[in-house]
Amino acid sequence: MMQEIVNLLSGIISLACVALVFLAVSSAVNKSMHTLTVCIVALVLLGIVFKLCHLILTPLLAVGNISIVSGINKLLGAVMGAAEGCLLAYILYKVLSHFGIYVL
């Protein structure tokens, strides 16, 4: 679970960095120094936020590798997956019955 959060956070920050770099390049071509400065400051702040998140999440990932915690994490993930499946089946049943399509 924690690894997925780390991957998602890394992906979001990477996309934001790519967008800021493209914006910085286009503003440099257009000689808009104000936008270029804002992009550089935003890139620096994103780097700081990423490092802080890395410092916070690294110990949490280490705790998640303990065998007892890992087993509980897998068990609770299976329970939540089953609950999600039941909820989706119930919503699908309600939508189909709303339109008069009876499956059961």
Number of C-alpha atoms within 10 A of each C-alpha: 11 14 13 9 11 16 11 12 15 15 12 11 17 15 12 15 18 12 14 18 16 13 17 21 16 14 17 15 11 11 11 13 13 10 17 21 14 14 21 15 12 15 20 13 12 16 15 12 13 16 12 11 14 15 11 11 16 14 10 13 14 10 13 18 12 10 10 10 12 14 13 12 16 12 12 12 13 12 12 12 12 12 12 12 12 12 12 12 12 12 12 12 15 14 12 13 13 10 8 9 11 10 7 5
